[in-house]
């Protein structure tokens, strides 16, 4: 039976933190395709997955954010979607099974702007379906569409995935634009996401990346008002600061976790971290929720 996200999130679930920066700390070169390491360096991927399970994550993701044919083609691996996505899923599955944690397959945008129509919708949907099928074959419990800035692309992804696999789907956009930072770069709002998600049969809605957890308190409340689906929140550790060619994030794990009670009051069902967060952030979140 597919995982029921409403039942599963009846009590708060702690998710994981960032993957990219963790892999870079383990030696992933700048500009290198992270998904290639699912085959070329699986111990490093397993180390990140294990670190989040050990930190107390109820849900961990997969190292498959860019494992679609469009992104992989930029690295000469456009024909390796099935191999790389399934391998990423299997690695996270092995780590999660130690504690009974769930594995949500990560799917990011294609890098194409749907409204520009430079690639037919059918090809974009085929790419998302291909990735989702590979993740399902690798044993994920659900799919999370994350860091989308264009609702139209997320809707295409949702439609393609729902037709291809029998897995619950979280649809998460990045809200960091507009006067109050509650719109996507393309002008999509939490209310619009809620309506589209319900219409498309999504199982949860959410927000990730962005300008920090404080801003996502507002966004979580807006999502909760827009629909009755579980709310997924994975914020950045504040706005990144670049100094001396190095990017850092201003929030400490304790500062991040201090916002958790407000996120809960706003209606969040899943809470984790995005850019700038690590297992220490997850431990602090876990402590904050008890």
Phi and psi in degrees as GROMACS dihedral restraints (atoms count N, CA, C in turn):
[ dihedral_restraints ]
;  ai    aj    ak    al  type     phi  dphi    fc
    3     4     5     6     1   -62.0    20    10
    4     5     6     7     1   149.1    20    10
    6     7     8     9     1   -63.2    20    10
    7     8     9    10     1   131.3    20    10
    9    10    11    12     1   -92.5    20    10
   10    11    12    13     1   108.0    20    10
   12    13    14    15     1   -68.5    20    10
   13    14    15    16     1   -30.2    20    10
   15    16    17    18     1   -66.0    20    10
   16    17    18    19     1   -44.6    20    10
   18    19    20    21     1   -67.7    20    10
   19    20    21    22     1   -44.8    20    10
   21    22    23    24     1   -62.8    20    10
   22    23    24    25     1   -34.7    20    10
   24    25    26    27     1   -96.1    20    10
   25    26    27    28     1    17.8    20    10
   27    28    29    30     1   -61.1    20    10
   28    29    30    31     1   -30.3    20    10
   30    31    32    33     1  -114.8    20    10
   31    32    33    34     1   152.0    20    10
   33    34    35    36     1   -55.5    20    10
   34    35    36    37     1   137.4    20    10
   36    37    38    39     1  -113.9    20    10
   37    38    39    40     1   130.7    20    10
   39    40    41    42     1   -90.8    20    10
   40    41    42    43     1   126.8    20    10
   42    43    44    45     1   -97.2    20    10
   43    44    45    46     1  -158.0    20    10
   45    46    47    48     1  -104.1    20    10
   46    47    48    49     1  -169.8    20    10
   48    49    50    51     1  -114.3    20    10
   49    50    51    52     1  -155.2    20    10
   51    52    53    54     1   -67.8    20    10
   52    53    54    55     1   148.8    20    10
   54    55    56    57     1  -106.2    20    10
   55    56    57    58     1   -43.7    20    10
   57    58    59    60     1   -56.9    20    10
   58    59    60    61     1   -48.8    20    10
   60    61    62    63     1   -68.0    20    10
   61    62    63    64     1   -31.0    20    10
   63    64    65    66     1   -67.3    20    10
   64    65    66    67     1   -40.3    20    10
   66    67    68    69     1   -69.0    20    10
   67    68    69    70     1   -36.8    20    10
   69    70    71    72     1   -62.7    20    10
   70    71    72    73     1   -37.4    20    10
   72    73    74    75     1   -65.7    20    10
   73    74    75    76     1   -22.9    20    10
   75    76    77    78     1   -93.4    20    10
   76    77    78    79     1     5.1    20    10
   78    79    80    81     1   112.4    20    10
   79    80    81    82     1     2.3    20    10
   81    82    83    84     1   -63.9    20    10
   82    83    84    85     1   120.1    20    10
   84    85    86    87     1   -67.8    20    10
   85    86    87    88     1   149.1    20    10
   87    88    89    90     1   -58.9    20    10
   88    89    90    91     1   132.1    20    10
   90    91    92    93     1    86.0    20    10
   91    92    93    94     1    -8.5    20    10
   93    94    95    96     1   -77.7    20    10
   94    95    96    97     1   145.3    20    10
   96    97    98    99     1   -72.0    20    10
   97    98    99   100     1   113.6    20    10
   99   100   101   102     1   -60.5    20    10
  100   101   102   103     1   -35.3    20    10
  102   103   104   105     1   -65.1    20    10
  103   104   105   106     1   -25.9    20    10
  105   106   107   108     1   -61.7    20    10
  106   107   108   109     1   -27.8    20    10
  108   109   110   111     1   -68.8    20    10
  109   110   111   112     1   -15.6    20    10
  111   112   113   114     1   -60.4    20    10
  112   113   114   115     1   -27.5    20    10
  114   115   116   117     1  -105.6    20    10
  115   116   117   118     1   -41.4    20    10
  117   118   119   120     1   -81.6    20    10
  118   119   120   121     1   -25.9    20    10
  120   121   122   123     1  -148.7    20    10
  121   122   123   124     1    58.7    20    10
  123   124   125   126     1   -58.6    20    10
  124   125   126   127     1   -30.8    20    10
  126   127   128   129     1   -60.0    20    10
  127   128   129   130     1   -34.7    20    10
  129   130   131   132     1   -68.0    20    10
  130   131   132   133     1   -40.5    20    10
  132   133   134   135     1   -64.8    20    10
  133   134   135   136     1   -42.9    20    10
  135   136   137   138     1   -63.2    20    10
  136   137   138   139     1   -36.5    20    10
  138   139   140   141     1   -62.5    20    10
  139   140   141   142     1   -41.6    20    10
  141   142   143   144     1   -66.3    20    10
  142   143   144   145     1   -46.5    20    10
  144   145   146   147     1   -59.4    20    10
  145   146   147   148     1   -46.3    20    10
  147   148   149   150     1   -60.5    20    10
  148   149   150   151     1   -38.8    20    10
  150   151   152   153     1   -63.2    20    10
  151   152   153   154     1   -35.5    20    10
  153   154   155   156     1   -77.0    20    10
  154   155   156   157     1   -37.5    20    10
  156   157   158   159     1   -60.8    20    10
  157   158   159   160     1   -44.3    20    10
  159   160   161   162     1   -66.8    20    10
  160   161   162   163     1   -27.2    20    10
  162   163   164   165     1   -78.1    20    10
  163   164   165   166     1   -11.8    20    10
  165   166   167   168     1   110.8    20    10
  166   167   168   169     1    16.1    20    10
  168   169   170   171     1   -68.0    20    10
  169   170   171   172     1   132.7    20    10
  171   172   173   174     1   -81.8    20    10
  172   173   174   175     1   -25.9    20    10
  174   175   176   177     1  -133.5    20    10
  175   176   177   178     1   130.9    20    10
  177   178   179   180     1  -121.4    20    10
  178   179   180   181     1   153.9    20    10
  180   181   182   183     1   -94.6    20    10
  181   182   183   184     1  -170.3    20    10
  183   184   185   186     1  -122.2    20    10
  184   185   186   187     1   154.9    20    10
  186   187   188   189     1   -82.5    20    10
  187   188   189   190     1    64.3    20    10
  189   190   191   192     1  -137.6    20    10
  190   191   192   193     1    17.4    20    10
  192   193   194   195     1   -51.5    20    10
  193   194   195   196     1   -43.9    20    10
  195   196   197   198     1  -105.1    20    10
  196   197   198   199     1    23.2    20    10
  198   199   200   201     1   -85.4    20    10
  199   200   201   202     1    49.7    20    10
  201   202   203   204     1  -115.1    20    10
  202   203   204   205     1   160.6    20    10
  204   205   206   207     1   -61.2    20    10
  205   206   207   208     1   -29.5    20    10
  207   208   209   210     1   -72.2    20    10
  208   209   210   211     1   -48.4    20    10
  210   211   212   213     1   -69.4    20    10
  211   212   213   214     1   -45.1    20    10
  213   214   215   216     1   -63.6    20    10
  214   215   216   217     1   -30.4    20    10
  216   217   218   219     1   -61.5    20    10
  217   218   219   220     1   -27.8    20    10
  219   220   221   222     1   -67.8    20    10
  220   221   222   223     1   -15.7    20    10
  222   223   224   225     1  -115.7    20    10
  223   224   225   226     1    17.1    20    10
  225   226   227   228     1    70.4    20    10
  226   227   228   229     1    24.0    20    10
  228   229   230   231     1  -129.9    20    10
  229   230   231   232     1    29.5    20    10
  231   232   233   234     1   -61.0    20    10
  232   233   234   235     1   -24.5    20    10
  234   235   236   237     1   -93.1    20    10
  235   236   237   238     1     9.7    20    10
  237   238   239   240     1  -111.4    20    10
  238   239   240   241     1    20.8    20    10
  240   241   242   243     1   -56.3    20    10
  241   242   243   244     1   -52.2    20    10
  243   244   245   246     1   -59.5    20    10
  244   245   246   247     1   -46.0    20    10
  246   247   248   249     1   -62.8    20    10
  247   248   249   250     1   -49.9    20    10
  249   250   251   252     1   -73.8    20    10
  250   251   252   253     1   -40.8    20    10
  252   253   254   255     1   -68.7    20    10
  253   254   255   256     1   -43.9    20    10
  255   256   257   258     1   -64.5    20    10
  256   257   258   259     1   -38.4    20    10
  258   259   260   261     1   -64.7    20    10
  259   260   261   262     1   -42.5    20    10
  261   262   263   264     1   -60.8    20    10
  262   263   264   265     1   -40.8    20    10
  264   265   266   267     1   -64.6    20    10
  265   266   267   268     1   -43.1    20    10
  267   268   269   270     1   -64.8    20    10
  268   269   270   271     1   -37.3    20    10
  270   271   272   273     1   -64.4    20    10
  271   272   273   274     1   -47.3    20    10
  273   274   275   276     1   -65.5    20    10
  274   275   276   277     1   -34.7    20    10
  276   277   278   279     1   -61.6    20    10
  277   278   279   280     1   -43.8    20    10
  279   280   281   282     1   -61.4    20    10
  280   281   282   283     1   -40.7    20    10
  282   283   284   285     1   -69.1    20    10
  283   284   285   286     1   -44.3    20    10
  285   286   287   288     1   -66.4    20    10
  286   287   288   289     1   -34.1    20    10
  288   289   290   291     1   -65.5    20    10
  289   290   291   292     1   -13.5    20    10
  291   292   293   294     1   -64.8    20    10
  292   293   294   295     1   -33.1    20    10
  294   295   296   297     1  -121.8    20    10
  295   296   297   298     1    -4.2    20    10
  297   298   299   300     1    85.2    20    10
  298   299   300   301     1    13.7    20    10
  300   301   302   303     1   -65.2    20    10
  301   302   303   304     1   157.9    20    10
  303   304   305   306     1   -94.0    20    10
  304   305   306   307     1   154.7    20    10
  306   307   308   309     1  -117.0    20    10
  307   308   309   310     1   121.5    20    10
  309   310   311   312     1  -108.8    20    10
  310   311   312   313     1   122.8    20    10
  312   313   314   315     1   -73.3    20    10
  313   314   315   316     1   124.4    20    10
  315   316   317   318     1   -83.1    20    10
  316   317   318   319     1   126.7    20    10
  318   319   320   321     1  -129.2    20    10
  319   320   321   322     1   120.2    20    10
  321   322   323   324     1  -102.9    20    10
  322   323   324   325     1  -179.7    20    10
  324   325   326   327     1   -65.4    20    10
  325   326   327   328     1   163.9    20    10
  327   328   329   330     1   -82.6    20    10
  328   329   330   331     1   -15.3    20    10
  330   331   332   333     1    89.9    20    10
  331   332   333   334     1    -2.5    20    10
  333   334   335   336     1   -97.2    20    10
  334   335   336   337     1   145.4    20    10
  336   337   338   339     1   -95.4    20    10
  337   338   339   340     1   110.4    20    10
  339   340   341   342     1   -60.0    20    10
  340   341   342   343     1   -42.0    20    10
  342   343   344   345     1   -64.5    20    10
  343   344   345   346     1   -19.6    20    10
  345   346   347   348     1   -79.5    20    10
  346   347   348   349     1   -18.9    20    10
  348   349   350   351     1    57.6    20    10
  349   350   351   352     1    33.5    20    10
  351   352   353   354     1   -78.0    20    10
  352   353   354   355     1   -17.4    20    10
  354   355   356   357     1  -129.5    20    10
  355   356   357   358     1   131.5    20    10
  357   358   359   360     1   -58.2    20    10
  358   359   360   361     1   145.0    20    10
  360   361   362   363     1   -54.0    20    10
  361   362   363   364     1   -37.3    20    10
  363   364   365   366     1   -61.5    20    10
  364   365   366   367     1   -38.3    20    10
  366   367   368   369     1   -69.2    20    10
  367   368   369   370     1   -37.4    20    10
  369   370   371   372     1   -65.5    20    10
  370   371   372   373     1   -43.3    20    10
  372   373   374   375     1   -64.6    20    10
  373   374   375   376     1   -38.5    20    10
  375   376   377   378     1   -61.0    20    10
  376   377   378   379     1   -38.9    20    10
  378   379   380   381     1   -65.7    20    10
  379   380   381   382     1   -42.7    20    10
  381   382   383   384     1   -67.5    20    10
  382   383   384   385     1   -40.4    20    10
  384   385   386   387     1   -63.0    20    10
  385   386   387   388     1   -43.2    20    10
  387   388   389   390     1   -58.8    20    10
  388   389   390   391     1   -44.3    20    10
  390   391   392   393     1   -67.5    20    10
  391   392   393   394     1   -43.3    20    10
  393   394   395   396     1   -63.8    20    10
  394   395   396   397     1   -40.5    20    10
  396   397   398   399     1   -62.9    20    10
  397   398   399   400     1   -42.0    20    10
  399   400   401   402     1   -64.0    20    10
  400   401   402   403     1   -40.8    20    10
  402   403   404   405     1   -65.2    20    10
  403   404   405   406     1   -40.2    20    10
  405   406   407   408     1   -62.6    20    10
  406   407   408   409     1   -41.8    20    10
  408   409   410   411     1   -62.3    20    10
  409   410   411   412     1   -30.5    20    10
  411   412   413   414     1   -79.9    20    10
  412   413   414   415     1    -8.5    20    10
  414   415   416   417     1   101.0    20    10
  415   416   417   418     1    22.9    20    10
  417   418   419   420     1   -72.5    20    10
  418   419   420   421     1   156.7    20    10
  420   421   422   423     1   -90.9    20    10
  421   422   423   424     1   -23.0    20    10
  423   424   425   426     1  -161.1    20    10
  424   425   426   427     1   171.3    20    10
  426   427   428   429     1  -117.1    20    10
  427   428   429   430     1   139.6    20    10
  429   430   431   432     1  -122.9    20    10
  430   431   432   433     1   120.2    20    10
  432   433   434   435     1   -85.8    20    10
  433   434   435   436     1   115.1    20    10
  435   436   437   438     1  -129.3    20    10
  436   437   438   439     1   151.9    20    10
  438   439   440   441     1    64.8    20    10
  439   440   441   442     1    30.9    20    10
  441   442   443   444     1   -81.1    20    10
  442   443   444   445     1   136.9    20    10
  444   445   446   447     1  -107.3    20    10
  445   446   447   448     1    -9.9    20    10
  447   448   449   450     1  -122.7    20    10
  448   449   450   451     1   111.1    20    10
  450   451   452   453     1   -57.5    20    10
  451   452   453   454     1   -36.4    20    10
  453   454   455   456     1   -59.9    20    10
  454   455   456   457     1   -39.6    20    10
  456   457   458   459     1   -69.8    20    10
  457   458   459   460     1   -40.8    20    10
  459   460   461   462     1   -61.6    20    10
  460   461   462   463     1   -37.2    20    10
  462   463   464   465     1   -66.1    20    10
  463   464   465   466     1   -41.3    20    10
  465   466   467   468     1   -61.2    20    10
  466   467   468   469     1   -43.0    20    10
  468   469   470   471     1   -62.2    20    10
  469   470   471   472     1   -46.3    20    10
  471   472   473   474     1   -58.8    20    10
  472   473   474   475     1   -46.0    20    10
  474   475   476   477     1   -61.9    20    10
  475   476   477   478     1   -44.9    20    10
  477   478   479   480     1   -64.8    20    10
  478   479   480   481     1   -41.8    20    10
  480   481   482   483     1   -69.8    20    10
  481   482   483   484     1   -41.8    20    10
  483   484   485   486     1   -63.8    20    10
  484   485   486   487     1   -27.8    20    10
  486   487   488   489     1   -80.7    20    10
  487   488   489   490     1   -19.0    20    10
  489   490   491   492     1  -103.4    20    10
  490   491   492   493     1   -34.5    20    10
  492   493   494   495     1  -138.0    20    10
  493   494   495   496     1   155.2    20    10
  495   496   497   498     1   -99.9    20    10
  496   497   498   499     1    69.5    20    10
  498   499   500   501     1  -132.1    20    10
  499   500   501   502     1   147.5    20    10
  501   502   503   504     1   -67.0    20    10
  502   503   504   505     1   150.6    20    10
  504   505   506   507     1  -128.9    20    10
  505   506   507   508     1   127.7    20    10
  507   508   509   510     1   -96.8    20    10
  508   509   510   511     1   133.2    20    10
  510   511   512   513     1  -113.4    20    10
  511   512   513   514     1   112.1    20    10
  513   514   515   516     1  -121.9    20    10
  514   515   516   517     1   122.7    20    10
  516   517   518   519     1  -104.9    20    10
  517   518   519   520     1   167.0    20    10
  519   520   521   522     1  -103.9    20    10
  520   521   522   523     1   116.5    20    10
  522   523   524   525     1  -107.6    20    10
  523   524   525   526     1   105.4    20    10
  525   526   527   528     1  -149.0    20    10
  526   527   528   529     1    15.5    20    10
  528   529   530   531     1  -123.4    20    10
  529   530   531   532     1   173.9    20    10
  531   532   533   534     1    85.6    20    10
  532   533   534   535     1   170.2    20    10
  534   535   536   537     1   -56.4    20    10
  535   536   537   538     1   -37.0    20    10
  537   538   539   540     1  -112.4    20    10
  538   539   540   541     1    16.8    20    10
  540   541   542   543     1    60.5    20    10
  541   542   543   544     1    34.8    20    10
  543   544   545   546     1  -119.7    20    10
  544   545   546   547     1    23.9    20    10
  546   547   548   549     1  -125.9    20    10
  547   548   549   550     1   159.2    20    10
  549   550   551   552     1   -79.9    20    10
  550   551   552   553     1   173.3    20    10
  552   553   554   555     1   -58.7    20    10
  553   554   555   556     1   -28.3    20    10
  555   556   557   558     1   -91.3    20    10
  556   557   558   559     1     2.4    20    10
  558   559   560   561     1    90.5    20    10
  559   560   561   562     1     7.9    20    10
  561   562   563   564     1   -76.7    20    10
  562   563   564   565     1   143.7    20    10
  564   565   566   567     1  -109.2    20    10
  565   566   567   568     1   162.4    20    10
  567   568   569   570     1   -58.4    20    10
  568   569   570   571     1   -36.3    20    10
  570   571   572   573     1   -63.0    20    10
  571   572   573   574     1   -42.4    20    10
  573   574   575   576     1   -64.7    20    10
  574   575   576   577     1   -39.0    20    10
  576   577   578   579     1   -62.0    20    10
  577   578   579   580     1   -45.5    20    10
  579   580   581   582     1   -58.3    20    10
  580   581   582   583     1   -45.8    20    10
  582   583   584   585     1   -63.8    20    10
  583   584   585   586     1   -46.7    20    10
  585   586   587   588     1   -67.3    20    10
  586   587   588   589     1   -37.1    20    10
  588   589   590   591     1   -65.4    20    10
  589   590   591   592     1   -44.6    20    10
  591   592   593   594     1   -63.6    20    10
  592   593   594   595     1   -44.7    20    10
  594   595   596   597     1   -63.1    20    10
  595   596   597   598     1   -33.2    20    10
  597   598   599   600     1   -89.8    20    10
  598   599   600   601     1    -0.6    20    10
  600   601   602   603     1    82.8    20    10
  601   602   603   604     1    22.4    20    10
  603   604   605   606     1   -65.3    20    10
  604   605   606   607     1   158.0    20    10
  606   607   608   609     1  -105.0    20    10
  607   608   609   610     1   -13.0    20    10
  609   610   611   612     1  -162.7    20    10
  610   611   612   613     1   156.9    20    10
  612   613   614   615     1  -124.7    20    10
  613   614   615   616     1   159.6    20    10
  615   616   617   618     1  -170.6    20    10
  616   617   618   619     1  -174.8    20    10
  618   619   620   621     1  -141.5    20    10
  619   620   621   622     1   137.8    20    10
  621   622   623   624     1  -143.9    20    10
  622   623   624   625     1   167.3    20    10
  624   625   626   627     1    66.5    20    10
  625   626   627   628     1  -137.2    20    10
  627   628   629   630     1    86.1    20    10
  628   629   630   631     1  -155.0    20    10
  630   631   632   633     1  -104.0    20    10
  631   632   633   634     1    -2.4    20    10
  633   634   635   636     1   139.5    20    10
  634   635   636   637     1   164.6    20    10
  636   637   638   639     1   -66.0    20    10
  637   638   639   640     1   -31.7    20    10
  639   640   641   642     1   -57.9    20    10
  640   641   642   643     1   -44.2    20    10
  642   643   644   645     1   -64.8    20    10
  643   644   645   646     1   -31.7    20    10
  645   646   647   648     1   -79.7    20    10
  646   647   648   649     1    -6.8    20    10
  648   649   650   651     1   -64.1    20    10
  649   650   651   652     1   -45.6    20    10
  651   652   653   654     1   -62.6    20    10
  652   653   654   655     1   -46.4    20    10
  654   655   656   657     1   -64.1    20    10
  655   656   657   658     1   -41.2    20    10
  657   658   659   660     1   -60.4    20    10
  658   659   660   661     1   -41.9    20    10
  660   661   662   663     1   -63.3    20    10
  661   662   663   664     1   -39.9    20    10
  663   664   665   666     1   -67.1    20    10
  664   665   666   667     1   -39.7    20    10
  666   667   668   669     1   -65.6    20    10
  667   668   669   670     1   -42.2    20    10
  669   670   671   672     1   -62.8    20    10
  670   671   672   673     1   -36.9    20    10
  672   673   674   675     1   -72.8    20    10
  673   674   675   676     1   -26.5    20    10
  675   676   677   678     1   -82.2    20    10
  676   677   678   679     1   -25.1    20    10
  678   679   680   681     1  -160.1    20    10
  679   680   681   682     1   173.1    20    10
  681   682   683   684     1  -106.6    20    10
  682   683   684   685     1    18.8    20    10
  684   685   686   687     1   -80.8    20    10
  685   686   687   688     1   154.4    20    10
  687   688   689   690     1   -56.8    20    10
  688   689   690   691     1   148.3    20    10
  690   691   692   693     1  -110.6    20    10
  691   692   693   694     1   128.6    20    10
  693   694   695   696     1  -109.4    20    10
  694   695   696   697     1   122.8    20    10
  696   697   698   699     1  -129.1    20    10
  697   698   699   700     1   122.5    20    10
  699   700   701   702     1  -137.4    20    10
  700   701   702   703     1    93.8    20    10
  702   703   704   705     1   -91.3    20    10
  703   704   705   706     1   157.7    20    10
  705   706   707   708     1   -69.8    20    10
  706   707   708   709     1   162.2    20    10
  708   709   710   711     1   -84.2    20    10
  709   710   711   712     1    55.5    20    10
  711   712   713   714     1    87.1    20    10
  712   713   714   715     1  -178.6    20    10
  714   715   716   717     1   -75.8    20    10
  715   716   717   718     1   134.4    20    10
  717   718   719   720     1   -66.4    20    10
  718   719   720   721     1   147.1    20    10
  720   721   722   723     1  -120.2    20    10
  721   722   723   724     1   127.5    20    10
  723   724   725   726     1  -105.6    20    10
  724   725   726   727     1   121.1    20    10
  726   727   728   729     1  -143.7    20    10
  727   728   729   730     1   127.7    20    10
  729   730   731   732     1    62.2    20    10
  730   731   732   733     1    31.6    20    10
  732   733   734   735     1    76.8    20    10
  733   734   735   736     1     5.3    20    10
  735   736   737   738     1  -115.9    20    10
  736   737   738   739     1   135.6    20    10
  738   739   740   741     1   -96.8    20    10
  739   740   741   742     1   128.0    20    10
  741   742   743   744     1  -129.2    20    10
  742   743   744   745     1   163.2    20    10
  744   745   746   747     1  -120.7    20    10
  745   746   747   748     1   138.6    20    10
  747   748   749   750     1   -76.5    20    10
  748   749   750   751     1   -22.3    20    10
  750   751   752   753     1   -86.3    20    10
  751   752   753   754     1   141.4    20    10
  753   754   755   756     1   -86.7    20    10
  754   755   756   757     1   164.7    20    10
  756   757   758   759     1   -56.5    20    10
  757   758   759   760     1   -37.7    20    10
  759   760   761   762     1   -69.7    20    10
  760   761   762   763     1   -40.4    20    10
  762   763   764   765     1   -64.2    20    10
  763   764   765   766     1   -40.1    20    10
  765   766   767   768     1   -63.8    20    10
  766   767   768   769     1   -47.8    20    10
  768   769   770   771     1   -65.6    20    10
  769   770   771   772     1   -24.6    20    10
  771   772   773   774     1   -64.3    20    10
  772   773   774   775     1   -19.9    20    10
  774   775   776   777     1   -87.0    20    10
  775   776   777   778     1   -14.0    20    10
  777   778   779   780     1   -55.5    20    10
  778   779   780   781     1   -45.0    20    10
  780   781   782   783     1   -57.6    20    10
  781   782   783   784     1   -37.5    20    10
  783   784   785   786     1   -69.9    20    10
  784   785   786   787     1   -36.2    20    10
  786   787   788   789     1   -64.6    20    10
  787   788   789   790     1   -38.8    20    10
  789   790   791   792     1   -63.2    20    10
  790   791   792   793     1   -45.6    20    10
  792   793   794   795     1   -62.4    20    10
  793   794   795   796     1   -31.7    20    10
  795   796   797   798     1   -76.5    20    10
  796   797   798   799     1   -12.6    20    10
  798   799   800   801     1   113.9    20    10
  799   800   801   802     1    10.7    20    10
  801   802   803   804     1   -68.8    20    10
  802   803   804   805     1   137.4    20    10
  804   805   806   807     1  -107.2    20    10
  805   806   807   808     1   -27.3    20    10
  807   808   809   810     1  -125.0    20    10
  808   809   810   811     1   129.4    20    10
  810   811   812   813     1  -133.7    20    10
  811   812   813   814     1   130.0    20    10
  813   814   815   816     1  -152.7    20    10
  814   815   816   817     1  -156.8    20    10
  816   817   818   819     1  -131.3    20    10
  817   818   819   820     1   160.7    20    10
  819   820   821   822     1  -119.6    20    10
  820   821   822   823     1  -134.6    20    10
  822   823   824   825     1   -56.3    20    10
  823   824   825   826     1   136.1    20    10
  825   826   827   828     1    87.7    20    10
  826   827   828   829     1    -2.9    20    10
  828   829   830   831     1  -104.4    20    10
  829   830   831   832     1   161.9    20    10
  831   832   833   834     1  -152.9    20    10
  832   833   834   835     1  -174.8    20    10
  834   835   836   837     1   -57.1    20    10
  835   836   837   838     1   -29.3    20    10
  837   838   839   840     1   -64.3    20    10
  838   839   840   841     1   -35.6    20    10
  840   841   842   843     1   -64.6    20    10
  841   842   843   844     1   -41.4    20    10
  843   844   845   846     1   -66.5    20    10
  844   845   846   847     1   -39.0    20    10
  846   847   848   849     1   -60.9    20    10
  847   848   849   850     1   -39.7    20    10
  849   850   851   852     1   -69.0    20    10
  850   851   852   853     1   -38.7    20    10
  852   853   854   855     1   -64.0    20    10
  853   854   855   856     1   -45.6    20    10
  855   856   857   858     1   -57.0    20    10
  856   857   858   859     1   -43.0    20    10
  858   859   860   861     1   -65.7    20    10
  859   860   861   862     1   -37.5    20    10
  861   862   863   864     1   -67.0    20    10
  862   863   864   865     1   -31.6    20    10
  864   865   866   867     1   -95.1    20    10
  865   866   867   868     1    -9.8    20    10
